[in-house]
Amino acid sequence: MTLKDKLMIYVYRKGNQIEQEERDLKTSLRLSALDNLDHYEILLHRIKLQAWNEFIKDLYNIVINCK
């Protein structure tokens, strides 16, 4: 399997995982006692940043392991 194949598989899986986590988070926050929209937006932004950081770390590890 080439590096391109590994990266494409990883990006596809990670994208699906992030989308599902975002849907779950939105549902959870809507059902919770959080009625402050600003708090909701801040939490959502932090989750997106965390997901992006995890994505970059995983991507780096894939590239390093393929050398």
C-alpha positions in Angstrom: 0.0 0.0 0.0 1.4 3.4 -1.0 1.7 6.5 1.2 -1.1 8.1 -0.9 -3.4 5.1 -0.2 -2.7 5.2 3.5 -3.3 8.9 3.7 -6.6 8.7 1.7 -7.9 5.9 4.0 -6.9 7.8 7.1 -8.4 11.1 5.9 -11.7 9.4 5.0 -12.0 7.5 8.3 -10.9 10.6 10.4 -13.4 12.8 8.5 -16.2 10.4 9.3 -15.2 10.1 12.9 -15.0 13.9 13.4 -18.4 14.4 11.7 -20.0 11.8 14.0 -18.3 13.3 17.1 -19.6 16.7 16.1 -23.2 15.4 15.6 -23.0 13.7 19.0 -21.6 16.8 20.7 -24.3 19.0 19.2 -27.0 16.6 20.3 -25.5 16.3 23.8 -25.2 20.1 24.2 -28.7 20.7 23.0 -30.1 18.2 25.5 -28.0 19.5 28.4 -28.8 22.4 30.7 -26.6 24.7 28.6 -29.0 27.4 27.5 -26.2 29.9 26.8 -25.5 30.0 23.0 -22.1 31.6 23.5 -21.0 28.8 25.8 -22.2 26.3 23.2 -20.2 28.0 20.4 -17.1 28.2 22.5 -17.3 24.5 23.4 -17.9 23.5 19.8 -14.9 25.6 18.6 -12.7 24.0 21.2 -13.8 20.5 20.1 -13.0 21.3 16.5 -9.5 22.6 17.4 -8.8 19.5 19.4 -10.0 17.3 16.5 -7.7 19.2 14.1 -4.7 18.9 16.4 -5.3 15.1 16.7 -5.6 14.9 12.9 -2.3 16.7 12.4 -0.5 14.4 14.9 -1.9 11.3 13.3 -1.0 12.5 9.9 2.6 13.2 11.0 2.8 9.7 12.5 1.6 8.1 9.2 4.2 10.0 7.2 7.0 9.2 9.6 6.2 5.5 9.7 6.2 5.3 5.9 9.8 6.4 5.4 
